[in-house]
Amino acid sequence: MMVVREEDIKIMKKSLKKKEKKIKREEKKTNFFVSLSNYFFKNLSLKLSSKNFFKKYGEDLRKANISLLLPSYISLVLFLTILAFVFSLFFSILFWLFNPTLFSFLRNFLFCLIFTSLVFLFFFLYPKIEIKSIERKIDAELPFAALYMASIASSGVQPVKILNLLVESNEYREISKQVKKITNKINFLGMDLVSAIKDSIRNIANSNLRAMLNGLATTIVTGGDIKDYLEEEARKFLLEYKSSREKFATSVDVYADIYTGLLITAPMMFVIILTLSGMFQQQIGSIPISNMAIFGIFILIILNILFLIYLNIVTPPS
């Protein structure tokens, strides 16, 4: 029979208190908008969350460490989208009053729809974006975390203690958050290590980390050497880490050429053409040159934002 020591109980109480404080802080930040969103869209969100498409979406929320139920997150996305539409429509009408023409109204309304669509897409795709960000950070930490775990295993420490020490470490923050999903089930639900890994594996946000933890569970079940297994995994991850850095270094020049051609040279040519056209006529076709310039600047801003987002996605974390 396992004996629970008083020291273990104190550690568990401290951990629970810290977790409760963190949850309370997060609830204060999100509770108002979530409650308001559920008030307006609860029934619709419950219907949508029961669809097969959103079942996978619920798993993405857990992988992204978003502490909201699926119906609540859907309600929040719908509420923020409606809020963005009302906000942008108000400003569209306000700007239209300064130039009350049909073209001005259609232009402003188009910007309103584009802004609303971007807001919806951002919040709807946010779990996927966050998962990708977490995956990249984990890939950067994984070789060194595996070495850290192997060095602990070499001293004969139990596998559960290895994971607990990894969670307590401040050096591997993203991996610690993922592994904590396993240790919580061990420390608070009383699961054994293998069962906790199997139960949590689908909520781990990185395929390499999932494979390593699944292999760790298999090694424990078959009675293999944990230290040898972790060292082998660390060597494999280090090779992948070096390879990804080399590939990114060779692609930097390509990104620089694309940015120079698409977002520097092309806009300059566009400005020159509009300037020369403005010397002879005030509009091209039925569109005023000033409106074309505003539209071109808007497109340029959007392209710059999209390029920076893409560059941030493909850049390996340091």
Secondary structure as a PSIPRED ss2 file (coil, helix, strand):
# PSIPRED VFORMAT (PSIPRED V4.0)

   1 M C   1.000  0.000  0.000
   2 M C   1.000  0.000  0.000
   3 V C   1.000  0.000  0.000
   4 V C   1.000  0.000  0.000
   5 R C   1.000  0.000  0.000
   6 E H   0.000  1.000  0.000
   7 E H   0.000  1.000  0.000
   8 D H   0.000  1.000  0.000
   9 I H   0.000  1.000  0.000
  10 K H   0.000  1.000  0.000
  11 I H   0.000  1.000  0.000
  12 M H   0.000  1.000  0.000
  13 K H   0.000  1.000  0.000
  14 K H   0.000  1.000  0.000
  15 S H   0.000  1.000  0.000
  16 L H   0.000  1.000  0.000
  17 K H   0.000  1.000  0.000
  18 K H   0.000  1.000  0.000
  19 K H   0.000  1.000  0.000
  20 E H   0.000  1.000  0.000
  21 K H   0.000  1.000  0.000
  22 K H   0.000  1.000  0.000
  23 I H   0.000  1.000  0.000
  24 K H   0.000  1.000  0.000
  25 R H   0.000  1.000  0.000
  26 E H   0.000  1.000  0.000
  27 E H   0.000  1.000  0.000
  28 K H   0.000  1.000  0.000
  29 K H   0.000  1.000  0.000
  30 T H   0.000  1.000  0.000
  31 N H   0.000  1.000  0.000
  32 F H   0.000  1.000  0.000
  33 F H   0.000  1.000  0.000
  34 V H   0.000  1.000  0.000
  35 S H   0.000  1.000  0.000
  36 L H   0.000  1.000  0.000
  37 S H   0.000  1.000  0.000
  38 N H   0.000  1.000  0.000
  39 Y H   0.000  1.000  0.000
  40 F H   0.000  1.000  0.000
  41 F H   0.000  1.000  0.000
  42 K H   0.000  1.000  0.000
  43 N H   0.000  1.000  0.000
  44 L H   0.000  1.000  0.000
  45 S H   0.000  1.000  0.000
  46 L H   0.000  1.000  0.000
  47 K H   0.000  1.000  0.000
  48 L H   0.000  1.000  0.000
  49 S H   0.000  1.000  0.000
  50 S C   1.000  0.000  0.000
  51 K C   1.000  0.000  0.000
  52 N H   0.000  1.000  0.000
  53 F H   0.000  1.000  0.000
  54 F H   0.000  1.000  0.000
  55 K H   0.000  1.000  0.000
  56 K H   0.000  1.000  0.000
  57 Y H   0.000  1.000  0.000
  58 G H   0.000  1.000  0.000
  59 E H   0.000  1.000  0.000
  60 D H   0.000  1.000  0.000
  61 L H   0.000  1.000  0.000
  62 R H   0.000  1.000  0.000
  63 K H   0.000  1.000  0.000
  64 A C   1.000  0.000  0.000
  65 N C   1.000  0.000  0.000
  66 I C   1.000  0.000  0.000
  67 S C   1.000  0.000  0.000
  68 L C   1.000  0.000  0.000
  69 L C   1.000  0.000  0.000
  70 L H   0.000  1.000  0.000
  71 P H   0.000  1.000  0.000
  72 S H   0.000  1.000  0.000
  73 Y H   0.000  1.000  0.000
  74 I H   0.000  1.000  0.000
  75 S H   0.000  1.000  0.000
  76 L H   0.000  1.000  0.000
  77 V H   0.000  1.000  0.000
  78 L H   0.000  1.000  0.000
  79 F H   0.000  1.000  0.000
  80 L H   0.000  1.000  0.000
  81 T H   0.000  1.000  0.000
  82 I H   0.000  1.000  0.000
  83 L H   0.000  1.000  0.000
  84 A H   0.000  1.000  0.000
  85 F H   0.000  1.000  0.000
  86 V H   0.000  1.000  0.000
  87 F H   0.000  1.000  0.000
  88 S H   0.000  1.000  0.000
  89 L H   0.000  1.000  0.000
  90 F H   0.000  1.000  0.000
  91 F H   0.000  1.000  0.000
  92 S H   0.000  1.000  0.000
  93 I H   0.000  1.000  0.000
  94 L H   0.000  1.000  0.000
  95 F H   0.000  1.000  0.000
  96 W H   0.000  1.000  0.000
  97 L H   0.000  1.000  0.000
  98 F H   0.000  1.000  0.000
  99 N C   1.000  0.000  0.000
 100 P C   1.000  0.000  0.000
 101 T C   1.000  0.000  0.000
 102 L H   0.000  1.000  0.000
 103 F H   0.000  1.000  0.000
 104 S H   0.000  1.000  0.000
 105 F H   0.000  1.000  0.000
 106 L H   0.000  1.000  0.000
 107 R H   0.000  1.000  0.000
 108 N H   0.000  1.000  0.000
 109 F H   0.000  1.000  0.000
 110 L H   0.000  1.000  0.000
 111 F H   0.000  1.000  0.000
 112 C H   0.000  1.000  0.000
 113 L H   0.000  1.000  0.000
 114 I H   0.000  1.000  0.000
 115 F H   0.000  1.000  0.000
 116 T H   0.000  1.000  0.000
 117 S H   0.000  1.000  0.000
 118 L H   0.000  1.000  0.000
 119 V H   0.000  1.000  0.000
 120 F H   0.000  1.000  0.000
 121 L H   0.000  1.000  0.000
 122 F H   0.000  1.000  0.000
 123 F H   0.000  1.000  0.000
 124 F H   0.000  1.000  0.000
 125 L H   0.000  1.000  0.000
 126 Y H   0.000  1.000  0.000
 127 P H   0.000  1.000  0.000
 128 K H   0.000  1.000  0.000
 129 I H   0.000  1.000  0.000
 130 E H   0.000  1.000  0.000
 131 I H   0.000  1.000  0.000
 132 K H   0.000  1.000  0.000
 133 S H   0.000  1.000  0.000
 134 I H   0.000  1.000  0.000
 135 E H   0.000  1.000  0.000
 136 R H   0.000  1.000  0.000
 137 K H   0.000  1.000  0.000
 138 I H   0.000  1.000  0.000
 139 D H   0.000  1.000  0.000
 140 A H   0.000  1.000  0.000
 141 E H   0.000  1.000  0.000
 142 L H   0.000  1.000  0.000
 143 P H   0.000  1.000  0.000
 144 F H   0.000  1.000  0.000
 145 A H   0.000  1.000  0.000
 146 A H   0.000  1.000  0.000
 147 L H   0.000  1.000  0.000
 148 Y H   0.000  1.000  0.000
 149 M H   0.000  1.000  0.000
 150 A H   0.000  1.000  0.000
 151 S H   0.000  1.000  0.000
 152 I H   0.000  1.000  0.000
 153 A H   0.000  1.000  0.000
 154 S C   1.000  0.000  0.000
 155 S C   1.000  0.000  0.000
 156 G C   1.000  0.000  0.000
 157 V C   1.000  0.000  0.000
 158 Q C   1.000  0.000  0.000
 159 P H   0.000  1.000  0.000
 160 V H   0.000  1.000  0.000
 161 K H   0.000  1.000  0.000
 162 I H   0.000  1.000  0.000
 163 L H   0.000  1.000  0.000
 164 N H   0.000  1.000  0.000
 165 L H   0.000  1.000  0.000
 166 L H   0.000  1.000  0.000
 167 V H   0.000  1.000  0.000
 168 E H   0.000  1.000  0.000
 169 S C   1.000  0.000  0.000
 170 N C   1.000  0.000  0.000
 171 E C   1.000  0.000  0.000
 172 Y C   1.000  0.000  0.000
 173 R H   0.000  1.000  0.000
 174 E H   0.000  1.000  0.000
 175 I H   0.000  1.000  0.000
 176 S H   0.000  1.000  0.000
 177 K H   0.000  1.000  0.000
 178 Q H   0.000  1.000  0.000
 179 V H   0.000  1.000  0.000
 180 K H   0.000  1.000  0.000
 181 K H   0.000  1.000  0.000
 182 I H   0.000  1.000  0.000
 183 T H   0.000  1.000  0.000
 184 N H   0.000  1.000  0.000
 185 K H   0.000  1.000  0.000
 186 I H   0.000  1.000  0.000
 187 N H   0.000  1.000  0.000
 188 F C   1.000  0.000  0.000
 189 L C   1.000  0.000  0.000
 190 G C   1.000  0.000  0.000
 191 M C   1.000  0.000  0.000
 192 D C   1.000  0.000  0.000
 193 L H   0.000  1.000  0.000
 194 V H   0.000  1.000  0.000
 195 S H   0.000  1.000  0.000
 196 A H   0.000  1.000  0.000
 197 I H   0.000  1.000  0.000
 198 K H   0.000  1.000  0.000
 199 D H   0.000  1.000  0.000
 200 S H   0.000  1.000  0.000
 201 I H   0.000  1.000  0.000
 202 R H   0.000  1.000  0.000
 203 N H   0.000  1.000  0.000
 204 I C   1.000  0.000  0.000
 205 A C   1.000  0.000  0.000
 206 N C   1.000  0.000  0.000
 207 S H   0.000  1.000  0.000
 208 N H   0.000  1.000  0.000
 209 L H   0.000  1.000  0.000
 210 R H   0.000  1.000  0.000
 211 A H   0.000  1.000  0.000
 212 M H   0.000  1.000  0.000
 213 L H   0.000  1.000  0.000
 214 N H   0.000  1.000  0.000
 215 G H   0.000  1.000  0.000
 216 L H   0.000  1.000  0.000
 217 A H   0.000  1.000  0.000
 218 T H   0.000  1.000  0.000
 219 T H   0.000  1.000  0.000
 220 I H   0.000  1.000  0.000
 221 V H   0.000  1.000  0.000
 222 T H   0.000  1.000  0.000
 223 G C   1.000  0.000  0.000
 224 G C   1.000  0.000  0.000
 225 D C   1.000  0.000  0.000
 226 I H   0.000  1.000  0.000
 227 K H   0.000  1.000  0.000
 228 D H   0.000  1.000  0.000
 229 Y H   0.000  1.000  0.000
 230 L H   0.000  1.000  0.000
 231 E H   0.000  1.000  0.000
 232 E H   0.000  1.000  0.000
 233 E H   0.000  1.000  0.000
 234 A H   0.000  1.000  0.000
 235 R H   0.000  1.000  0.000
 236 K H   0.000  1.000  0.000
 237 F H   0.000  1.000  0.000
 238 L H   0.000  1.000  0.000
 239 L H   0.000  1.000  0.000
 240 E H   0.000  1.000  0.000
 241 Y H   0.000  1.000  0.000
 242 K H   0.000  1.000  0.000
 243 S H   0.000  1.000  0.000
 244 S H   0.000  1.000  0.000
 245 R H   0.000  1.000  0.000
 246 E H   0.000  1.000  0.000
 247 K H   0.000  1.000  0.000
 248 F H   0.000  1.000  0.000
 249 A H   0.000  1.000  0.000
 250 T H   0.000  1.000  0.000
 251 S H   0.000  1.000  0.000
 252 V H   0.000  1.000  0.000
 253 D H   0.000  1.000  0.000
 254 V H   0.000  1.000  0.000
 255 Y H   0.000  1.000  0.000
 256 A H   0.000  1.000  0.000
 257 D H   0.000  1.000  0.000
 258 I H   0.000  1.000  0.000
 259 Y H   0.000  1.000  0.000
 260 T H   0.000  1.000  0.000
 261 G H   0.000  1.000  0.000
 262 L H   0.000  1.000  0.000
 263 L H   0.000  1.000  0.000
 264 I H   0.000  1.000  0.000
 265 T H   0.000  1.000  0.000
 266 A H   0.000  1.000  0.000
 267 P H   0.000  1.000  0.000
 268 M H   0.000  1.000  0.000
 269 M H   0.000  1.000  0.000
 270 F H   0.000  1.000  0.000
 271 V H   0.000  1.000  0.000
 272 I H   0.000  1.000  0.000
 273 I H   0.000  1.000  0.000
 274 L H   0.000  1.000  0.000
 275 T H   0.000  1.000  0.000
 276 L H   0.000  1.000  0.000
 277 S H   0.000  1.000  0.000
 278 G H   0.000  1.000  0.000
 279 M C   1.000  0.000  0.000
 280 F C   1.000  0.000  0.000
 281 Q C   1.000  0.000  0.000
 282 Q C   1.000  0.000  0.000
 283 Q E   0.000  0.000  1.000
 284 I E   0.000  0.000  1.000
 285 G C   1.000  0.000  0.000
 286 S C   1.000  0.000  0.000
 287 I E   0.000  0.000  1.000
 288 P E   0.000  0.000  1.000
 289 I H   0.000  1.000  0.000
 290 S H   0.000  1.000  0.000
 291 N H   0.000  1.000  0.000
 292 M H   0.000  1.000  0.000
 293 A H   0.000  1.000  0.000
 294 I H   0.000  1.000  0.000
 295 F H   0.000  1.000  0.000
 296 G H   0.000  1.000  0.000
 297 I H   0.000  1.000  0.000
 298 F H   0.000  1.000  0.000
 299 I H   0.000  1.000  0.000
 300 L H   0.000  1.000  0.000
 301 I H   0.000  1.000  0.000
 302 I H   0.000  1.000  0.000
 303 L H   0.000  1.000  0.000
 304 N H   0.000  1.000  0.000
 305 I H   0.000  1.000  0.000
 306 L H   0.000  1.000  0.000
 307 F H   0.000  1.000  0.000
 308 L H   0.000  1.000  0.000
 309 I H   0.000  1.000  0.000
 310 Y H   0.000  1.000  0.000
 311 L H   0.000  1.000  0.000
 312 N H   0.000  1.000  0.000
 313 I H   0.000  1.000  0.000
 314 V H   0.000  1.000  0.000
 315 T C   1.000  0.000  0.000
 316 P C   1.000  0.000  0.000
 317 P C   1.000  0.000  0.000
 318 S C   1.000  0.000  0.000
